[in-house]
């Protein structure tokens, strides 16, 4: 899917006067699909309508700052995001090093990409990200034959995060090297041409629009090129419900709710979920048969 040009993006200003709907206290477990006649169809060929910035910044999952959707945005802005260093290491990297984020900005052009965002809890947004394609940093690390996977480690600091150790340590995520090199994989640094805020993963986070949102690690401090598949946080927390791949598929339900439709944050009603969140043409070749459940849970 080609990036949506800025001329086709509805501006944040035009969204601000719209009534935005944020359903609070509704558990994902009761997010049942409505009858087919009541579901909107998400057409991959239509221009995407970005979610207002105010909504994006106030409806978040970032457990290090609290478990409720409003907790991360309401938490004291204690996370120091400048200066910030990202370490690139691992047996699969021939060129290891610690890179100041300011230097990364100077080395790589910041790109703009509008992508669908689909949470495993069956809600969705459309977000205009700013960032650097992940494959550029991976290439700069000079991956060798041992670089089979990429592991991401996030900030974990009790002095800056009120719920830092909810999972017993740093939040970790992982990709195959082929996934990491896909052009859709983005290291995001902003939204709507504004820097990421604490609750959205400042100052740098992963964006994988064809996967469920929990794969998109926030506040990254280390990227490792490794030979073995990394054990990621949610996979270790509950392997029955959260696997390594976690690709969006409306035909593979979560064990506790349907994935056939999604609640659109900032809009009314629900829409049908698309295979790979609408990016099948770009990523389906990375995986096996759709009947192989391991690619989805």
C-alpha positions in Angstrom: 0.0 0.0 0.0 1.4 3.3 -1.0 1.6 6.1 1.6 -1.5 8.4 1.6 -0.4 11.9 0.4 -0.9 14.8 2.8 -3.4 16.3 0.4 -5.8 13.5 1.0 -5.5 13.7 4.8 -8.3 15.3 6.7 -6.6 17.9 8.9 -6.6 17.8 12.7 -8.3 21.2 12.8 -11.3 19.9 10.8 -11.7 17.0 13.3 -11.7 19.1 16.4 -15.3 20.2 16.1 -16.5 16.7 15.5 -18.1 14.9 18.4 -15.7 12.1 19.3 -16.7 9.0 21.0 -14.5 7.3 23.5 -16.3 4.4 25.2 -14.9 4.1 28.7 -15.3 1.1 31.0 -16.3 -1.3 28.2 -14.2 -4.4 28.4 -12.9 -5.9 25.2 -14.4 -9.2 26.2 -17.9 -7.9 25.4 -16.9 -6.4 22.1 -19.2 -8.7 20.1 -19.7 -8.1 16.4 -22.9 -6.6 15.3 -25.1 -8.0 12.6 -23.5 -7.8 9.2 -26.0 -5.3 7.9 -24.9 -2.9 10.7 -21.2 -3.1 10.1 -19.4 -0.6 7.9 -17.0 -1.9 5.3 -13.4 -0.7 5.6 -12.4 -0.2 2.0 -8.7 -0.3 1.5 -8.9 1.8 -1.6 -10.6 4.7 0.1 -8.6 7.6 1.6 -8.0 7.1 5.3 -9.6 9.6 7.8 -7.1 10.1 10.6 -8.3 10.1 14.2 -8.1 13.5 15.9 -4.8 14.0 17.8 -6.7 14.8 21.0 -8.3 11.3 20.8 -5.1 9.6 19.9 -3.3 11.2 22.9 -6.1 10.4 25.4 -7.0 6.8 24.7 -3.9 4.6 25.2 -2.6 1.3 26.4 0.7 1.9 28.2 0.6 -0.1 31.4 3.8 1.4 32.8 1.6 4.5 33.4 -1.5 2.7 34.5 -4.1 0.1 33.3 -7.0 2.3 32.3 -7.1 3.9 28.9 -7.0 7.4 30.4 -4.2 6.7 32.9 -1.2 7.2 30.5 -2.4 10.6 29.4 -3.3 11.7 32.9 -0.1 10.5 34.6 2.4 13.1 35.6 4.8 13.7 32.7 7.8 12.2 34.5 9.5 10.4 31.6 12.6 12.3 30.5 12.8 11.8 26.8 15.7 14.1 25.9 18.5 13.2 25.7 17.6 9.6 24.6 19.9 6.8 23.5 19.0 3.7 21.5 21.5 0.9 21.6 21.8 -1.5 18.6 23.5 -4.7 19.5 23.3 -8.5 19.4 25.2 -11.4 17.8 23.5 -10.6 14.5 24.9 -7.1 14.3 28.4 -6.5 12.9 28.1 -2.8 13.6 27.0 -2.3 17.2 26.7 1.0 19.0 24.7 3.4 21.1 23.1 6.1 19.1 21.8 9.4 20.5 18.3 10.1 19.1 19.4 13.5 18.0 22.1 11.9 15.8 19.6 9.5 14.4 17.4 12.5 13.4 20.3 14.0 11.7 21.2 10.9 9.8 17.8 9.9 8.5 14.9 11.9 7.0 11.7 11.8 9.0 8.9 10.4 6.8 5.1 10.7 7.1 2.8 7.7 6.8 -0.9 7.3 7.5 -1.7 3.9 8.8 -4.6 2.0 10.3 -4.0 0.9 13.9 -5.8 -2.2 15.2 -5.7 -3.2 18.9 -6.1 -6.8 19.9 -9.0 -5.5 22.1 -11.0 -5.0 18.9 -10.8 -1.2 18.6 -9.1 0.8 15.9 -7.8 4.2 14.9 -6.1 5.8 11.9 -2.9 7.5 12.8 -0.7 9.9 10.7 2.8 8.8 11.9 6.1 10.5 11.5 9.2 8.4 11.7 12.1 6.4 10.2 11.6 3.1 8.3 13.0 0.4 10.6 14.9 -1.3 7.8 17.2 1.7 7.5 18.5 1.3 11.1 18.7 -2.5 10.7 20.8 -2.1 7.5 23.1 0.4 9.3 23.8 -2.3 11.9 25.2 -4.5 9.2 23.2 -7.7 10.0 25.0 -11.0 9.5 23.8 -14.5 9.0 22.9 -14.8 12.7 20.4 -12.0 12.5 17.2 -14.2 12.3 15.1 -12.0 14.7 15.0 -8.5 16.0 14.3 -7.9 19.7 13.1 -4.6 21.1 13.5 -3.6 24.8 11.7 -0.6 26.2 12.3 1.8 29.1 11.8 0.5 32.6 12.4 3.0 35.3 10.5 3.0 38.6 11.5 6.6 39.2 9.8 7.8 36.0 7.0 5.3 35.5 4.5 4.7 38.3 3.7 1.1 37.2 7.0 0.3 35.6 7.3 -3.3 36.7 3.7 -4.5 36.0 5.2 -7.4 33.9 8.2 -8.0 36.1 10.7 -6.2 33.9 11.2 -4.2 30.7 8.5 -4.7 28.0 10.0 -6.7 25.2 8.8 -7.4 21.6 10.2 -9.2 18.6 10.0 -9.6 14.9 11.6 -11.9 12.3 14.3 -10.1 10.3 12.1 -10.3 7.2 9.3 -8.5 9.1 11.7 -5.9 10.4 13.0 -5.2 6.9 9.5 -4.7 5.4 8.9 -1.1 4.3 5.7 -0.8 6.5 7.7 -1.3 9.7 8.3 2.1 11.2 10.2 3.6 14.1 7.8 6.4 14.9 8.9 9.7 16.4 5.7 11.8 16.1 2.0 12.1 15.2 0.5 14.9 13.1 4.0 16.4 12.7 4.2 16.8 16.5 6.6 14.8 18.7 5.2 11.7 20.4 3.9 12.3 23.9 4.7 10.2 26.9 1.5 8.2 26.6 2.0 7.4 22.9 5.5 6.0 23.3 7.9 9.0 23.4 10.4 9.6 22.1 10.6 6.6 19.7 8.3 3.6 19.2 7.6 0.7 16.9 4.7 0.9 14.4 3.6 -2.3 12.6 0.2 -1.6 11.0 -0.6 -5.2 9.9 -0.2 -6.5 13.5 -2.2 -6.0 16.7 -1.1 -3.0 18.6 0.6 -4.7 21.5 3.5 -5.6 19.1 4.3 -1.9 18.7 6.8 -1.4 21.6 7.0 2.1 23.1 9.9 4.1 24.4 12.5 1.8 22.9 16.0 1.8 24.4 17.6 -1.2 22.8 17.3 -3.1 19.5 19.0 -6.5 19.4 19.7 -8.6 16.3 19.5 -12.2 17.5 19.5 -15.8 16.3 16.7 -17.2 18.4 13.1 -16.2 18.5 12.8 -13.8 21.5 10.3 -14.5 24.2 8.2 -11.4 24.2 6.3 -9.9 27.1 2.7 -10.7 26.3 3.6 -14.1 24.8 5.2 -15.0 28.2 2.3 -13.4 30.2 -0.4 -15.4 28.3 0.8 -17.6 25.5 -2.7 -18.9 24.8 -4.0 -15.5 23.9 -0.9 -13.5 22.7 1.6 -15.2 20.3 4.8 -14.0 18.7 3.3 -13.0 15.3 -0.1 -11.5 16.2 -1.1 -10.6 12.7 -4.6 -9.1 12.3 -7.0 -11.7 10.9 -10.8 -11.4 11.2 -11.3 -15.1 10.9 -9.1 -16.0 13.9 -10.9 -14.9 17.0 -9.2 -14.1 20.3 -10.0 -16.8 22.8 -12.3 -14.4 24.6 -13.9 -12.3 21.8 -14.4 -12.0 18.1 -11.9 -10.3 15.8 -14.4 -10.0 13.0 -15.1 -6.4 13.6 -13.7 -3.4 15.4 -15.0 -0.4 17.4 -13.7 2.8 15.6 -12.4 5.2 18.3 -13.6 8.8 17.5 -16.5 7.5 15.3 -19.8 5.8 15.8 -20.4 2.1 15.4 -18.1 -0.7 14.2 -16.5 -1.8 11.0 -15.4 -5.1 9.6 -11.8 -6.0 10.2 -9.6 -6.6 7.2 -7.0 -9.3 6.8 -3.6 -8.0 7.9 -5.5 -4.8 8.8 -5.8 -4.0 5.1 -2.1 -4.5 4.2 -2.2 -8.1 2.8 -0.6 -7.1 -0.5 2.5 -5.8 1.3 3.0 -8.5 4.0 1.1 -11.8 3.2 4.2 -13.2 1.5 6.0 -13.2 4.8 3.8 -15.9 6.2 2.4 -19.4 5.6 -1.1 -20.5 5.1 -4.0 -18.5 6.6 -5.1 -21.7 8.3 -1.9 -21.8 10.3 -3.0 -20.2 13.6 0.5 -19.6 14.9 0.7 -16.5 12.6 -2.2 -14.9 14.4 -2.0 -16.3 18.0 
